[in-house]
Amino acid sequence: MGKVFITRRIPSIGIERLQAHHQVDVWPGEDPPPREVLLDRVRGCSGILSILSDPIDSQIMDAAGEALRGIANFAVGYNNIDVSAAKARSVQVGNTPGVLTNATADIAVGLILAAGRCFGPAIHNVEKLQWRNWEPMRFLGQEFEGKTLGIIGMGRIGMAVAKRLHGGWDMRVLYTSRQPKPQVDQQLAASRVELGELLSQSDVVSIHCPLTAETRNLIGTDQLQRMKPHAVLVNTARGEVIDQAALAQALSERRIFAAGLDVTTPEPIAPGDPLRHCPQCLILPHIGSATEHARNQMASMAAENLIAAISGKPMPFGVGL
């Protein structure tokens, strides 16, 4: 029997699955465990089940020691884990791909509609008791039927968003991808284009690419200037893909119409960040995968990853070191 540390409370289905095989220690707080606590609680652990906001680096791995066999991230992304350090220590790394596709795609579509139709300012108007009469020129938003959708990163989630909006709103689909996707082109009458063309032609731009050295600050001042003045920008991928200062300036200068963000840098977004006070920017607290079904599946997958790694087997959802 090994020892597993879980850095946050997760659905019980995952905890109970691990408890059937190993000794399980769960950090009870809603906030991340302090660094010194994390270093202490992982000592002697065979497995670590981490959250995307937990930096799992070489120091954490060394604190766990030679017993460490696997690190399972409760997320699709794993940029919080030093994968090179794990590989050097023969520690497997796993994630939870696929199960949050629909949940995150739904949030992206919701943000497109909510940002484009001025939900934020309208809700604020009601909450602050400012709704006194019907005003024909207030809260005028955008319509999306038959417009152009640009998908940055045509992976599982990007594809799910494109299917919803091509099928539901008859949107023309443009996308960026490292490789051609002939099936996507055929299914959605979509076109693979360069980023600049996508930005200049799209009425909605939805970001679904992973965070890499190449995609960090992918959307900055130059890219925002290429977009249409009535365009809506949505990000459900990683906050670091957008230069937030550039986005705040673009919104304040009305160079784009609105933005919807489920991810920010940092998380939670800094109190003084101008985007927090921008009426054209709708921000959610990273709830893309927040459905009971998705989170239960994620917990089960993370547990199975650790059970396999600790027993010396390949993780069923390993990232491939």
Buried (B, 14 or more C-beta within 10 A) or exposed (E): EBBBBBBBEBBEBBBEBBBEBBBBEBBEEEEBBEEEEBBEBBEBBBBBBBBBBBBBEEEBBBBBEEBBBBBBBBBBBBBBBBBEBBEEBEBBBBBBBEBBBBBBBBBBBBBBBBBBBBBBBBEEBEEEEEEEEEEEEEEEBBEBEEBBBBBBBBBBBBBBBBBBBBEEBEBBBBBBBEEEBEEBBEBBEBBBBEBEBBBBBBBBBBBBBBBEEEBBBBBBBEBBBBBBEBBBBBBBBBBBBBBBBBBBBBBEEEBBBBBBBBBBBEEEBEEEBBBBEBEBBBBBEBEBBBBEEBBBBBBBBBBBBBBBBBEEEEBEBBBEE
